[in-house]
Amino acid sequence: MEYRFAGFVLNDARHTLTSSGAPVHVEPRVFDLLHLLVREAGELVSREQMIDEVWDGRFVSDSAISACIAAARRAVGDSGKDQAVIRTVPRRGHTLIAGVERVDGPVPGVPAAPMATPGVQRIRYARNADGRRLAYALSGSGPPVLYMRLSGAANLEVEWSLAAGRAFFAEPSRHFTILRFDPIGAGLSDRTVAETDFGRIAEDAIAVADAAGIDRFGVYSTSGGVLPAIHLATAYPDRITRLAIVGGYANGRVRRRAPGQQDVIRSLIAEGWDEPEGAFATAVLASYFPEGPFEVVKELVRLMQSSMNSDHMVAIRDVINNASVVDLLGRIACPTLMIHGRRDGVHPLAEAQKLAAEIGSSELAILETANHLPLPGTPAWEPFMDTLVTFLSGR
């Protein structure tokens, strides 16, 4: 359904708000409030009705409601003084007073709202419980989804500028509001190196979601980002709607490795990670992505080298290699999907099968690839994106 009012078009199927065909960015909760107001155009919407529909009946402060209303007004060019679109009825509620035209389905001759093209990314900052700076960004529109990736591949600015980095969230951004953030020690966040703690990263994710005004959200996690995502799902079951795990594992490589077996990848990182696009870093990424494409792998090398230096990479690898989330799996309550390459040589399919066996309400989708994660330009890419979007959409 489309709702046309005051020069704006709100489409509830695409979760978009546009003005003269140009997208207007609104936070998910602000969109929900506008959707409620346009549906009830001309009618009084009480504070209690807002809480029931926009906040799912949870306790919310008057200041949070006022901030959401103010943001809705700004999005449609209104203000508390003018009240040309949204009128306040003191002590009773709010009414959308602009005329609204309801249109079912696409309208002939009216183009769909264009997707935002890569350009200038707006980066915002939050503070975690320790007061450290966390950089985050939002893209797309629709239900919110948090994208969690390995700290060593987290740099909002470089990720946005490289096609290979952007590919992992560009298609999901056509269906969802994607929230990304750089963990402490990586990318544009506070680069003070702290001991890697997956529980703390989960708490930082909540701090970022709170700063973005997002309450409940899906989680899309890849590789080492799966570990803090699992901690997040178990610590905050009331806030996580769905969990997608791509290239995940229950036990790190040290826990699976035969005694005395050397970690060749760790040695390559320690020896030459800081050489820009050098042979050592390229060899590390090639071991994860033996099917290439090579030009995509080279871009991922640039992304990961921009995220953190060799000392930090080695420290994180040691933590991840020794990690285990087996004891947490039975506590995951939300629907969960594992997506894994059949011939993944870094984290074998058996690890994904272990996750699926221990997590209730879970499924396993197997892709025909030897790459640790599907990459654009390979046959597994489109099935991966289709599977991911379908799951996160709840279909």
Secondary structure, DSSP 8 states (H G I E B T S, - for coil): -EEEETTEEEETTTTEEEETTEE----HHHHHHHHHHHHTTTS-EEHHHHHHHHSTT----HHHHHHHHHHHHHHTT--TTT-SSEEEETTTEEEE-S-EEEE-S--TT--------S----EEEEE-TT--EEEEEEEE-SSEEEEE--GGG--HHHHHHSHHHHHHHHTGGGTSEEEEEE-TTSTTS--------HHHHHHHHHHHHHHTT--SEEEEEEGGGHHHHHHHHHH-TTTEEEEEEES--SB-HHHHS-TT---HHHHHHHHHTTSTT-HHHHHHHHHH-TT--HHHHHHHHHHHHHH--HHHHHHHHHHHHT-B-GGGGGG--S-EEEEEETT-SSS-HHHHHHHHHHSTTEEEEEES-SSSS--TTSTTHHHHHHHHHHHHTT-
